[in-house]
Amino acid sequence: MAANDNTRIEIGWRILGLGIIASAVIGFVWGDFVSGQPVPKWFPERTALAYAAAAFMLVAGAGLEWRRTIRWASMALIAYYGLIVFLLENGRVIVENATVYGAYFGAAEPLSIVAGAVIIHAAIADMDALRAARLTRVAQIVFGASAVFFGGAHFVYMSLTAPLIPKWLPPSQELWAYATGVFHIMAGVAIITGIQARLAAHLAALMYALFIPLVFVPTLMTEPTSFRWTELATTIALIGVALTVAESLKRR
């Protein structure tokens, strides 16, 4: 175990691992990169690379499920989602679409996974407590900023968000679309500022968990595309990240 005191990692990293494994399975089933990993169609040996990426995610996600492998698994996820998915793949999309909000929203998802992996690594790696605390705090802020971006997307893309809300949920789809956007932003601001941050992280995890039966299950029954399945897998991963952030705030 690590030399620092941040060694208590509970359920969050296991759920994050499940989300990564689910993304890998989707990659294998469709034989393509999952949404959020925008590799150009013209890229040489694209299909082979997609299967390789799925295999990598499967192994790394499984590595988060066992303490003996969690250290290298967290490092692998930081490298893959930070350098390849965030910088190379989504970085290109941002450069080409600098004025499009969705480009930044897409980059916030892998960045959230990086934040979770950094917190896990800081908690178990052999580093001094001060450095671990600094890395953890930076990762918490990154996740908070990502949550703010997620919330903003509800407002920018209301026409796409509102139809996902069940029609039977009173008072209206639009109200809940706006409300969940506000909840995202409030949670992000709380985590960034440190004001009721742990409560905010737990509530964010609960909100993501509620999305599964209320949004994704009904949607997948009528639209079982790889994009929708990937949204579900990413949401599972975000539940894990939010819980990991909450656990790190508890240790703090």
C-alpha positions in Angstrom: 0.0 0.0 0.0 0.9 3.6 -0.3 3.0 5.6 2.1 0.3 8.2 2.4 -2.9 7.8 4.4 -5.3 8.0 1.4 -5.7 4.2 1.3 -9.4 3.7 1.8 -10.9 3.2 -1.6 -14.4 1.7 -1.4 -17.0 1.0 -4.1 -16.4 3.9 -6.4 -13.4 2.4 -8.2 -15.2 -0.9 -8.8 -18.1 0.8 -10.4 -15.8 2.9 -12.6 -14.2 -0.4 -13.6 -17.5 -1.8 -14.6 -18.3 1.2 -16.7 -14.9 0.8 -18.6 -15.6 -2.9 -19.1 -19.1 -2.2 -20.4 -17.6 0.3 -22.9 -15.1 -2.4 -24.0 -17.9 -4.9 -24.6 -19.7 -2.4 -26.8 -16.6 -1.8 -28.8 -16.3 -5.6 -29.4 -19.9 -6.1 -30.3 -20.0 -3.2 -32.8 -16.4 -3.6 -34.0 -15.8 0.1 -33.7 -14.6 2.8 -31.4 -17.3 3.7 -28.8 -18.8 7.2 -29.0 -16.6 9.7 -27.3 -13.6 8.3 -29.0 -13.8 10.1 -32.3 -11.2 8.4 -34.5 -11.6 9.5 -38.2 -13.1 7.0 -40.6 -10.1 7.3 -42.9 -7.6 6.4 -40.2 -5.4 3.4 -41.3 -6.3 0.0 -39.8 -9.2 1.7 -38.0 -11.1 -1.5 -37.3 -8.1 -3.4 -35.9 -7.3 -0.4 -33.7 -10.9 -0.3 -32.5 -10.7 -3.9 -31.3 -7.3 -3.2 -29.8 -8.7 -0.3 -27.9 -11.6 -2.4 -26.7 -9.2 -5.1 -25.5 -7.2 -2.5 -23.7 -10.2 -1.1 -21.9 -11.4 -4.5 -21.0 -8.1 -5.4 -19.3 -7.7 -2.0 -17.7 -11.4 -2.0 -16.4 -11.0 -5.5 -15.0 -7.7 -4.4 -13.4 -9.7 -1.9 -11.3 -11.6 -4.8 -9.7 -8.6 -6.3 -7.9 -6.3 -4.5 -5.4 -3.2 -6.2 -6.8 -3.7 -4.7 -10.2 -5.5 -1.4 -9.4 -2.3 0.6 -9.4 -1.2 -0.3 -13.0 -4.9 -0.2 -14.1 -5.3 3.4 -12.9 -2.1 4.4 -14.6 -3.3 2.7 -17.8 -6.6 4.6 -17.7 -4.9 7.9 -17.1 -2.6 7.4 -20.1 -5.3 6.1 -22.4 -8.1 8.5 -21.6 -5.8 11.4 -20.9 -3.3 11.3 -23.7 -5.2 9.4 -26.4 -8.9 9.9 -25.9 -8.8 13.5 -24.5 -5.8 15.1 -26.1 -5.4 13.3 -29.4 -9.0 12.3 -30.3 -11.1 15.0 -28.7 -8.4 17.6 -28.9 -8.6 17.3 -32.7 -12.4 17.7 -32.6 -12.1 20.8 -30.4 -9.6 22.4 -32.8 -11.8 21.7 -35.7 -15.0 22.8 -33.9 -13.8 25.5 -31.5 -17.1 27.3 -31.4 -19.3 24.2 -30.9 -20.3 23.5 -27.3 -20.7 19.7 -28.0 -17.0 19.4 -28.8 -16.0 20.4 -25.3 -18.8 18.4 -23.7 -17.5 15.3 -25.5 -14.0 16.0 -24.0 -15.4 16.4 -20.5 -16.4 12.7 -20.3 -13.0 11.2 -20.8 -11.5 13.9 -18.6 -13.9 12.8 -15.8 -12.6 9.3 -16.1 -9.0 10.6 -15.9 -10.0 12.5 -12.7 -11.3 9.3 -11.1 -8.2 7.3 -12.1 -5.9 10.0 -10.8 -7.7 10.0 -7.4 -7.4 6.2 -7.2 -3.7 6.3 -8.2 -2.9 9.0 -5.7 -4.6 7.0 -2.9 -2.5 3.8 -3.5 0.7 4.9 -5.2 4.0 5.2 -3.2 4.2 9.0 -3.0 4.3 11.5 -0.2 1.0 12.6 1.4 1.3 16.2 0.2 1.8 15.3 -3.4 -1.1 12.8 -3.2 -3.3 15.5 -1.7 -2.5 17.9 -4.4 -3.2 15.4 -7.2 -6.4 14.5 -5.5 -7.5 18.1 -5.2 -6.7 18.8 -8.9 -8.7 15.8 -9.9 -11.7 16.8 -7.8 -11.7 20.2 -9.4 -11.5 18.7 -12.9 -14.5 16.5 -12.2 -16.4 19.5 -10.8 -15.6 21.5 -13.9 -16.7 18.6 -16.1 -20.0 18.4 -14.2 -20.5 22.1 -14.9 -20.0 21.4 -18.6 -22.5 18.5 -18.4 -25.1 20.8 -16.9 -24.5 23.5 -19.5 -25.2 20.9 -22.3 -28.7 20.5 -20.9 -29.4 24.2 -21.7 -27.5 24.4 -25.0 -29.1 21.2 -26.3 -32.5 21.3 -24.6 -34.2 20.0 -27.8 -32.1 16.8 -27.4 -32.2 16.5 -23.7 -35.9 17.0 -22.9 -37.2 14.1 -25.1 -35.1 11.7 -23.0 -37.1 12.5 -19.9 -40.1 10.2 -19.3 -43.3 11.8 -20.4 -45.1 10.5 -17.4 -42.8 12.3 -15.0 -44.6 15.4 -13.8 -44.7 18.3 -14.3 -42.9 18.3 -17.7 -40.0 17.0 -19.6 -38.5 20.5 -20.1 -38.6 21.3 -16.4 -36.7 18.1 -15.5 -34.2 18.7 -18.3 -33.5 22.2 -16.9 -33.5 20.9 -13.3 -30.9 18.2 -14.0 -28.8 20.8 -15.8 -28.9 23.0 -12.7 -28.2 20.0 -10.5 -25.0 19.2 -12.5 -23.8 22.8 -12.3 -24.5 23.1 -8.5 -22.7 19.8 -7.9 -19.7 21.0 -10.0 -19.5 24.3 -8.2 -19.8 22.7 -4.8 -16.9 20.3 -5.6 -14.8 23.0 -7.0 -15.3 25.4 -4.1 -15.3 22.7 -1.4 -18.6 23.8 0.0 -20.7 20.7 0.8 -18.5 19.0 -1.7 -18.8 15.5 -0.4 -22.6 15.7 -0.3 -22.6 17.1 -3.8 -20.5 14.2 -5.1 -22.9 11.7 -3.5 -25.9 13.4 -4.9 -24.3 13.5 -8.4 -23.7 9.8 -8.2 -27.4 9.3 -7.1 -28.6 11.4 -10.1 -26.5 9.4 -12.5 -27.8 6.2 -11.0 -31.4 7.4 -11.5 -30.7 8.2 -15.1 -30.3 4.4 -15.8 -33.9 3.3 -15.0 -35.6 6.6 -16.0 -33.7 7.5 -19.2 -31.4 4.7 -20.5 -33.5 1.6 -20.1 -36.6 3.1 -21.8 -34.4 4.6 -24.5 -32.6 1.4 -25.2 -35.8 -0.5 -25.6 -36.7 1.7 -28.7 -33.2 2.7 -29.8 -30.6 0.0 -29.0 -27.7 1.7 -30.9 -24.1 1.7 -29.9 -24.3 5.4 -29.1 -27.1 4.7 -26.5 -25.3 1.7 -25.1 -22.2 3.8 -24.8 -24.1 6.5 -23.0 -25.2 3.9 -20.4 -21.7 2.6 -20.0 -20.3 6.1 -19.6 -23.0 6.9 -17.0 -22.0 3.8 -15.0 -18.4 5.0 -15.1 -19.4 8.5 -14.0 -21.3 7.0 -11.0 -18.0 5.4 -10.1 -16.0 8.6 -10.5 -18.5 10.6 -8.5 -18.3 8.1 -5.6 -14.5 8.0 -5.9 -14.5 11.8 -5.5 -16.9 11.6 -2.5 -14.6 9.0 -0.9 -11.5 11.2 -1.5 -13.3 14.1 0.2 -14.2 11.8 3.1 -10.5 10.9 3.5 -9.6 14.6 3.3 
